[in-house]
Amino acid sequence: MQGKVLIANRGEIAIRIMEACKDLGLDYVVVYTDADQDSEHVQRNQLDGPAQNAWKITRYTDPNDILAVADHTLCTAIHPGYGFFSEDYRFARRVTIRDRPLTFIGPSWCVIRDLGDKINTKRVANKLGIPTIPGTSSPIYNEMEAEEIAQNIFDVQEEENEPEPAVLIKAAAGGGGMGIEEVTRIEQFRRVYRQVQNYAKRQFGDGGVLIEQRLRDFNHLEVQLVCSRHDERIHFSSRNCTIQSTGRQKRIEAAPGFHNSCFDYEFDAEQVLENIVDYSLKLADHVKYDNVGTWEWIVSRSGKPYLLEVNTRIQVENDVSARISYIDGKHPNLLKEQIRLALGDPMGYAQTDVAFHGASIELRIVAENTTRNFAPWIGTITRFDLPQYEWSVVYSHVPSERSYPIPSEYDPNLALALVWGKDMDEAKQRALEFLTHSTIEGKNSSGGAIITNLDYLRENLDRLLTF
């Protein structure tokens, strides 16, 4: 392949994109801020001289800085990773229609626009007969109208004898668990509504909110799709992302989405997984989806699925799906697929060429205090020693041979650890072994020892895929 990719992101995802570019024979450029000077995604590259390929910018969310570097270094494409500009259709549109156009490595900007709007996604899904969470199908801006909708949802829950009735107020333009609050009594509604609306205006520039029924006792599942600009669409199975922090940030993911060794389900687990895959492909076909994407679902204890949203980007946990998938006997690299397909290649394989075997687990290792609402820990890591096995892989920007000050400007994510096995029991045993032999040491400015979520991950493995 030919071209040069600007990697508009940081940390472990930037490193994974770097490696994918190398495997594809593509040149690349990375950007970084002052806070990330010590990150491995920077230190593995050239910071000056004729071969310089790492360039300092003010911030990762400044499009002018990023495009200036892209032009100066003659890049032909931009990979946004996840977060930042990855689901910003305005940025994707600007990249592709400017005087010096670049390839945006992701879906086309119009698809990002249409599916990035959760209201529009819900409206289209409903037209296609795809189940969605009971609630509004358009953004609400009027407080009295919103309160009336919330009262109706509470009334329905009372009629259905819901033991813990609740309504969610969600920023319509939000994502990734941001801008969501719960109300358990109608008397609380107006105050929380105003709080979410003000947050939405500040963060997303749009005060529209969604009002939805709060579903409890469910599992959070995802379907991984890979699509091309040649009207090709396939899936790489499902994964389960139910174990999350109090801020709805995922901490342990596993594939496949359900497994009978973990729980006695009240429904046909295989049929439910098949249904959400079929629904996901149906929506992807309808909108002509043309790159990597994730369809997020929640499934009730009784087996009812509801489409939550579509993430029009590569997910942090994409490799969980790849580790139970095989093409010609090998795990696919979904980052390489994303880049290759965005640059115009046909897929080169069909759904019948993809085989699924075994189980996999991803552990998100974070410097945080899980007993205090997952509060971030900031300090300097002095020892970072994670084990290596033939059945595991680690993605991290944290160096193992020198100290590393955790930047306070970003979430203190340290590493992603993937393990896999012949079944879920073996994968869980290997995850436990991996965590047992992981050592992370460090101190904060007061001399206090580092706090991580290693114990939390270990203690929650048995909750995987359960209700």
Summary of the structure (lengths in Angstrom):
residues: 467
radius of gyration: 22.0
end to end distance: 46.1
largest distance: 71.0
contacts: 1568
relative contact order: 0.12
helix: 33%
strand: 27%
